[in-house]
Amino acid sequence: SADETEYLLLLLKEIKEPVILKWAILSLGKLQAPAAVKPFFEILNGNNEMLKLAVLDALRYMKDISTVHLLRIQLPKEKSTKVKTALINSLFIAEDKEALSILVDYLDDPDNGVRKSTTNAIVAIARKLTADELRATDLMGQLKGKVLSTKQKETREEIISIFGQLKIPEAVETLMAFLTDENAEIRSEAAMALGSIGD
């Protein structure tokens, strides 16, 4: 109701107790209150990890597609690995194809959870696209550039995995080069990806 929304928005402004704020945030999300979007993004720009995570949960309840571009803007600013992971998962849930070019940058994040969430998001979003839409995103070019330039084994494994999961024929040449990599895990991942593409 309008009164309930107004009361909860007032709590966001006046109360400083994190547990009460978290409750108010989640309640506003369940009410799908558009008036909460601005204060939610003010919280995302703050320093309280618990409240940021509550905002991201609330935005999922709201399913407000207009907030997706704000999530894309917020992601590069975020320092907390938990919040970064939650932001990436929110973009994944929103199936935001505009996020693909940004997500590639998180494949070499130092945190394993961020890298895995990024891989899952890229694969899930890319699978929703037609072949022409996927080509238009230049995802392949970005992934090839990243896999060839990075020294981080985990990043190379994630990208090789993406090539295999998406069954991208344009990746065959790149994957063939990894069959002679000095690292056995990279060679194995490349062989599996090539097998997936050949299916």
C-alpha positions as CSV (number, residue, x, y, z in Angstrom):
1,S,0.0,0.0,0.0
2,A,1.0,3.6,-0.4
3,D,1.1,4.3,3.3
4,E,3.3,1.3,3.9
5,T,5.7,2.3,1.2
6,E,5.9,5.9,2.5
7,Y,6.6,4.6,6.0
8,L,9.4,2.2,4.8
9,L,11.0,5.0,2.7
10,L,10.9,7.2,5.8
11,L,12.7,4.5,7.7
12,L,15.4,4.4,5.1
13,K,16.0,8.1,5.6
14,E,15.8,8.2,9.4
15,I,16.9,4.9,10.8
16,K,20.6,4.0,11.1
17,E,20.3,0.5,12.6
18,P,21.4,-1.9,9.8
19,V,19.1,-4.8,10.8
20,I,16.0,-2.5,10.6
21,L,17.3,-1.0,7.3
22,K,17.7,-4.4,5.8
23,W,14.2,-5.3,6.8
24,A,12.9,-2.0,5.2
25,I,14.9,-2.6,2.0
26,L,13.6,-6.1,1.6
27,S,10.0,-5.0,2.4
28,L,10.2,-2.2,-0.2
29,G,11.4,-4.8,-2.8
30,K,8.5,-7.1,-2.0
31,L,6.2,-4.2,-2.4
32,Q,7.8,-3.4,-5.8
33,A,8.0,0.3,-4.8
34,P,9.5,2.3,-7.7
35,A,10.1,5.2,-5.3
36,A,12.7,3.0,-3.6
37,V,15.0,2.8,-6.6
38,K,16.8,6.1,-6.0
39,P,17.5,5.4,-2.3
40,F,18.5,1.9,-3.1
41,F,21.2,3.1,-5.5
42,E,22.4,5.6,-2.8
43,I,22.9,2.6,-0.5
44,L,24.8,0.7,-3.3
45,N,27.2,3.7,-3.4
46,G,27.8,3.4,0.3
47,N,30.0,1.2,2.3
48,N,27.7,-1.2,4.1
49,E,28.0,-4.7,2.5
50,M,25.0,-6.2,4.2
51,L,22.8,-3.3,3.1
52,K,24.1,-3.5,-0.5
53,L,23.3,-7.2,-0.6
54,A,19.8,-6.5,0.7
55,V,19.3,-3.9,-2.0
56,L,20.3,-6.4,-4.7
57,D,17.9,-9.0,-3.3
58,A,15.2,-6.3,-3.2
59,L,15.8,-5.3,-6.8
60,R,15.3,-9.0,-7.8
61,Y,11.9,-8.9,-6.2
62,M,11.1,-5.8,-8.1
63,K,12.1,-7.2,-11.5
64,D,12.4,-3.6,-12.6
65,I,14.3,-3.7,-15.9
66,S,15.0,0.0,-15.8
67,T,17.5,-0.6,-13.0
68,V,19.7,-2.9,-15.0
69,H,21.8,-0.1,-16.6
70,L,22.4,1.2,-13.1
71,L,23.7,-2.2,-12.0
72,R,26.1,-2.2,-15.0
73,I,27.4,1.2,-13.9
74,Q,27.7,0.1,-10.3
75,L,29.7,-3.1,-11.0
76,P,33.1,-1.4,-11.8
77,K,32.8,0.8,-8.7
78,E,32.4,-2.2,-6.4
79,K,35.3,-3.4,-4.2
80,S,33.5,-6.1,-2.1
81,T,33.7,-9.6,-3.7
82,K,30.4,-10.6,-2.3
83,V,28.6,-7.5,-3.7
84,K,30.5,-7.9,-7.0
85,T,29.3,-11.5,-7.2
86,A,25.7,-10.4,-6.4
87,L,25.8,-7.7,-9.0
88,I,27.0,-10.2,-11.6
89,N,24.2,-12.6,-10.6
90,S,21.7,-9.8,-10.9
91,L,22.8,-9.0,-14.5
92,F,22.7,-12.8,-15.2
93,I,19.1,-13.0,-13.8
94,A,18.1,-10.0,-15.9
95,E,19.6,-11.6,-19.0
96,D,21.3,-8.3,-19.8
97,K,23.1,-8.7,-23.1
98,E,24.5,-5.2,-22.8
99,A,26.5,-6.5,-19.8
100,L,28.5,-9.1,-21.8
101,S,31.2,-6.6,-22.7
102,I,31.6,-5.5,-19.1
103,L,31.5,-9.1,-17.7
104,V,34.5,-10.2,-19.7
105,D,36.6,-7.9,-17.5
106,Y,35.7,-10.0,-14.5
107,L,37.0,-13.2,-15.9
108,D,40.4,-12.4,-14.4
109,D,39.1,-11.1,-11.1
110,P,41.4,-12.4,-8.2
111,D,38.3,-14.0,-6.5
112,N,37.3,-17.4,-7.7
113,G,33.6,-16.9,-6.9
114,V,33.5,-13.7,-9.0
115,R,35.2,-15.5,-11.9
116,K,32.8,-18.5,-11.7
117,S,29.7,-16.2,-11.4
118,T,31.0,-14.3,-14.4
119,T,31.4,-17.4,-16.5
120,N,27.9,-18.6,-15.6
121,A,26.5,-15.2,-16.4
122,I,28.2,-14.9,-19.8
123,V,27.2,-18.5,-20.8
124,A,23.5,-18.0,-19.7
125,I,23.2,-14.6,-21.4
126,A,24.9,-15.6,-24.6
127,R,22.8,-18.8,-24.9
128,K,19.7,-16.5,-25.1
129,L,21.1,-14.7,-28.2
130,T,20.8,-15.7,-31.8
131,A,24.0,-16.4,-33.7
132,D,23.7,-12.9,-35.3
133,E,23.1,-11.2,-32.0
134,L,26.1,-13.0,-30.5
135,R,28.3,-11.8,-33.4
136,A,27.1,-8.3,-32.9
137,T,28.2,-8.2,-29.3
138,D,31.9,-9.0,-30.3
139,L,32.0,-11.4,-27.3
140,M,34.2,-13.8,-29.3
141,G,36.7,-11.1,-30.1
142,Q,36.8,-10.0,-26.5
143,L,37.2,-13.5,-25.2
144,K,39.9,-14.4,-27.7
145,G,41.8,-11.2,-26.8
146,K,41.6,-11.9,-23.1
147,V,42.5,-15.6,-23.3
148,L,45.5,-14.8,-25.5
149,S,46.8,-11.9,-23.4
150,T,46.3,-13.2,-19.8
151,K,48.9,-15.2,-17.9
152,Q,46.4,-16.2,-15.2
153,K,45.7,-20.0,-15.6
154,E,42.2,-19.7,-14.0
155,T,41.2,-17.0,-16.4
156,R,42.3,-19.1,-19.4
157,E,40.4,-22.1,-18.0
158,E,37.2,-20.0,-17.6
159,I,37.3,-18.7,-21.1
160,I,38.1,-22.1,-22.7
161,S,35.2,-23.4,-20.7
162,I,32.9,-20.7,-22.1
163,F,34.0,-21.6,-25.7
164,G,33.1,-25.2,-25.1
165,Q,29.8,-24.5,-23.3
166,L,28.7,-22.1,-26.0
167,K,29.9,-24.4,-28.8
168,I,31.5,-21.5,-30.6
169,P,33.0,-22.8,-33.9
170,E,35.1,-19.6,-34.3
171,A,37.0,-20.7,-31.2
172,V,38.4,-23.9,-32.7
173,E,41.6,-22.3,-33.9
174,T,42.3,-20.7,-30.6
175,L,41.5,-23.9,-28.7
176,M,43.8,-25.9,-31.0
177,A,46.7,-23.7,-29.9
178,F,46.0,-24.5,-26.3
179,L,46.4,-28.3,-27.0
180,T,50.1,-27.7,-26.8
181,D,50.0,-25.4,-23.7
182,E,52.6,-26.2,-21.0
183,N,49.9,-26.6,-18.4
184,A,48.1,-30.0,-18.5
185,E,44.9,-28.6,-17.1
186,I,44.7,-26.0,-19.9
187,R,45.4,-28.8,-22.5
188,S,42.6,-30.9,-20.9
189,E,40.1,-28.0,-20.8
190,A,40.9,-27.2,-24.5
191,A,40.4,-30.8,-25.5
192,M,37.0,-31.0,-23.7
193,A,35.9,-27.7,-25.2
194,L,36.8,-28.9,-28.7
195,G,34.9,-32.1,-28.0
196,S,31.8,-30.0,-27.0
197,I,32.1,-27.9,-30.2
198,G,32.3,-31.1,-32.3
199,D,29.1,-32.6,-30.8
